Amino acid sequence: MSIYLDYAATTPTRPEVIALITQVLEQQWGNPSSLHNWGERSTMTVERARLRVADLINGDPEGIIFTSGGTESNNLALWGITRQYSQPQHLIISAVEHSAIAQPVKILKEMGWAVTELPVDRYGSVNPQDLKLAIQANTVLVSVIYAQNEVGTVQPIAELGKICRDANVLFHTDAVQAIGRMDIDLATLPVDLLSISSHKIYGGQGVGALYARPNLKLMPLILGGGQERGRRSGTESVAAIAGFGLAAELAKSEIGTESLRLRALSDRLFTELKDIPSLVPTGATHNLRLPNHISFCYESCAHAMDGRRIVREMNAIGIGISAGSACSSGALVPSSTLLVMGFNQAQALGSIRITMGLQTTPTDIELTISALKKILTT
Ligand SMILES: Cc1ncc(COP(=O)(O)O)c(C=O)c1O
């Protein structure tokens, strides 16, 4: 058996993307900064990808800055804004951010920045009223994750963005998990900065983008030859960027049908698993969560099992799932996301996440249901 159900960690690169990346590596290896034909062909490839990525989020292509992935995009948003201030100011984030936001914010705190962490409810949702109350005269940036990686909860981004816009405060959202799984329309969303990553949409690892509203002042993180209009230096990874562009275009064309199909598979899994004793669903319900994402925590005295043991037992029979966030699954620490949502220590250690994608079939889901029932009830 070989069933991959960890699409939130990464997705398999699409064959069409692999074909394009190979073609670009073979035929368009010129440096986009060069003035000759070789360079010009590469520039055209990068610019075509920029249009395709911008189209996925209905944003201005001028606002797309290609980066090495979601982690760099998040760092560029935070440092790009905060480094403009000679004195520490005030920042607001949610209590359920990915470490690519939480870690740099920890450093900013050590540097003297005041930080407010917005609490979340039992479902992992931020209350927009809390944001309204938290904004101060010296708040320069708010960053709230679009869709939470461990529990799938989608935040009320439009409302949060509007509160920031009304208060004249910049708003960033980490949309790495949301991208390609739900419609994101920057023509209507009041968002100034948005992070995305190629490997979550079948585009290959090591490339992503930060969307920064055109004319927004951003200090570069990486200085050098002035690529990406001076906002991110370094010779562009032309092939990877081309692959990201194609993946974005394909994601856009199938987002509607895929999200319905995946929602049906998640519903089936959820209905079957919720009857297992001691299995408690985590995250928001139905349309307030990602369509491809279900998560539970398991707590049973009779079957002392942390999430990692469940992952290992599932892996032994050929099914790949995750214990909480893949990025932190190397260490036996309870999920901080679940703790702030009000789950206890034992529950937070027993968290599992199942995320589906393009290659997931109804048969995969039936086999997963039987396997989990067997592991958790015998
Ligand atoms: C919500 C979120 N933000 C950021 C990242 C980091 O993205 P990347 O792996 O492209 O650096 C991840 C990766 O899992 C994520 O889930």
The ligand as a Tripos MOL2 file, in Angstrom:
@<TRIPOS>MOLECULE
LIG
   16    16     1     0     0
SMALL
NO_CHARGES

@<TRIPOS>ATOM
      1 C1          1.5310   28.1910    6.9540 C.3       1 LIG1
      2 C2          2.9360   27.9970    6.4660 C.ar      1 LIG1
      3 N1          3.7370   29.0580    6.3330 N.ar      1 LIG1
      4 C3          4.9910   28.9420    5.8870 C.ar      1 LIG1
      5 C4          5.5250   27.7130    5.5430 C.ar      1 LIG1
      6 C5          6.9210   27.6360    5.0310 C.3       1 LIG1
      7 O1          6.9230   27.5330    3.6170 O.3       1 LIG1
      8 P1          8.1770   26.9600    2.8310 P.3       1 LIG1
      9 O2          8.2290   25.4880    3.1410 O.co2     1 LIG1
     10 O3          7.8860   27.2200    1.3790 O.co2     1 LIG1
     11 O4          9.3680   27.6850    3.3140 O.co2     1 LIG1
     12 C6          4.7250   26.5570    5.6770 C.ar      1 LIG1
     13 C7          5.2740   25.2200    5.3740 C.2       1 LIG1
     14 O5          4.7690   24.2100    5.7550 O.2       1 LIG1
     15 C8          3.3870   26.7050    6.1390 C.ar      1 LIG1
     16 O6          2.5730   25.6650    6.2850 O.3       1 LIG1
@<TRIPOS>BOND
     1     1     2 1
     2     2     3 ar
     3     2    15 ar
     4     3     4 ar
     5     4     5 ar
     6     5     6 1
     7     5    12 ar
     8     6     7 1
     9     7     8 1
    10     8     9 2
    11     8    10 1
    12     8    11 1
    13    12    13 1
    14    12    15 ar
    15    13    14 2
    16    15    16 1
@<TRIPOS>SUBSTRUCTURE
     1 LIG1         1 GROUP 0 **** ****
